[in-house]
Amino acid sequence: MEYAIERGLRTALACFLLICSSALSTPAAETAVAPDATLEKLKSIEESLTFLEQNLAKDLSDLMWFHRLDDIATVDKIRYTGPPSRVTNNPTAQGASNEIIISAYTIFSKKYAQTPKLPLLMFVHGGVHADFNAGEDIHIVRELIEQGYAVIAPDYRGSTGYGRDYWRLIDYGGLENADVLAGKKWMIENHANIDPERVGILGWSHGGMITLMNIFDNPTDYKVAYAGVPVSDLVARMGYKGQSYRDLFSAQYHIGKTAEDNVNEYRRRSPAWNADKLQSPLLIHTTTNDEDVNVLEVEHLIQALKAAGKTFDYKIYTNAPGGHAFNRLDTKFAKDSRAEIYKFLAKHLNPPNPPN
């Protein structure tokens, strides 16, 4: 914990020094002579500050994970490897084909520490670029730990808090899925008290999409899955989102083409276009007033699963309070919805302290 505080202070100091040095190193004459160059420099400074801010926010979130779960859980932060980057500017450069280093959080209940075989849950965070964040996820993780699950939560490639280079490794619907699967395998290899036959996976939004793609592509690795308001159809999504959102996907460091230029690549990365692969028990939740993942995406997924003759559970809420975040809030409505999730998971994973 002391190391995290020290790192946070160093990051804050770096922000301050960067601002000062930038202000001092740009003479007024230079600004007048080369306004375009100055503008580019300011954009570069702004980007650097954004990533420094993300690093600091990550340090603070880490402190919250350790502090606020200390009464019931043992939290650790570990690193393992995922596949090499799909995109590289220089494939012959030293280390260009190296595997990517993934950071992840492991969380074990103190109460059930001596239980011979524990069920494992993969907790997959959402957001195009986001992270496993204590401010948003800690109450849900606490509820899972109280039931006796072990949890691993990877900050897969493209997550925030690890700098610009890691942020640009994003592979939405691609190798990020392998990053999560590698975390599951790491837990089983390194913790003898994890039952490899009782592993589940859950996530919301982008995390719900990764959840779906994991069970579709690796059906024997997961006993059960929950996907909340999942991104389900990238082709449709590119149609109703704005240009700045689409630019995140067509960037050269990412997919490199628009859905118009390569619709099959966007379909390949979309759960709705892979629904025929489902073999695992699955629960899906969505709501008609979702302001982020339009319900039409999830409806397409549900229709595709039905057309493929798959057995699964789902519920489409009507104008659920909270929209996209409806069952991740602290309201009674949200808690009742999560109770449905926990009962569904427990039916297949049999945790030490299942919900009533």
LINVEN-V94872 format. One record per pair of residues at least 6 apart in sequence whose C-alpha atoms are under 6 Angstrom apart, sorted by sequence separation. I is the first residue (numbers start at 1). J is the second residue. If there is no record, write none. Layout:
<<I,J> <I,J>>
This chain:
<<188,194> <249,255> <250,256> <267,273> <31,38> <125,132> <250,257> <288,295> <327,334> <158,166> <159,167> <250,258> <66,75> <158,167> <202,211> <158,168> <327,337> <158,169> <157,169> <158,170> <84,97> <157,170> <84,98> <84,99> <83,99> <84,100> <82,99> <83,100> <81,99> <82,100> <81,100> <157,176> <208,227> <81,101> <156,176> <208,228> <80,101> <81,102> <209,230> <80,102> <200,222> <208,230> <209,231> <79,102> <156,179> <199,222> <200,223> <202,225> <204,227> <79,103> <131,155> <199,223> <200,224> <201,225> <202,226> <203,227> <204,228> <205,229> <78,103> <200,225> <202,227> <204,229> <205,230> <206,231> <78,104> <204,230> <205,231> <77,104> <77,105> <131,159> <76,105> <120,149> <122,151> <124,153> <129,158> <130,159> <131,160> <272,301> <275,304> <285,314> <287,316> <76,106> <119,149> <120,150> <121,151> <122,152> <123,153> <129,159> <130,160> <275,305> <282,312> <283,313> <284,314> <285,315> <286,316> <287,317> <288,318> <289,319> <75,106> <120,151> <129,160> <235,266> <283,314> <287,318> <288,319> <75,107> <234,266> <276,308> <74,107> <177,210> <290,323> <291,324> <74,108> <289,323> <290,324> <73,108> <73,109> <109,145> <234,270> <72,109> <73,110> <233,270> <72,110> <232,270> <232,271> <233,272> <232,272> <108,150> <107,150> <107,151> <106,151> <106,152> <105,152> <8,56> <105,153> <104,153> <104,154> <8,59> <104,155> <103,155> <4,59> <224,280> <226,282> <228,284> <229,285> <224,281> <225,282> <226,283> <227,284> <228,285> <229,286> <219,279> <216,277> <216,278> <231,293> <233,297> <232,297> <232,298> <65,134> <61,134> <118,193> <117,193> <118,194> <119,195> <116,193> <117,194> <118,195> <117,195> <121,199> <126,204> <119,198> <120,199> <121,200> <122,201> <123,202> <124,203> <126,205> <127,206> <119,199> <121,201> <123,203> <126,206> <126,207> <125,207> <124,207> <173,269> <82,179> <58,161> <55,161> <54,161> <51,163> <198,349> <148,351> <148,352> <148,353> <147,353> <147,354>>
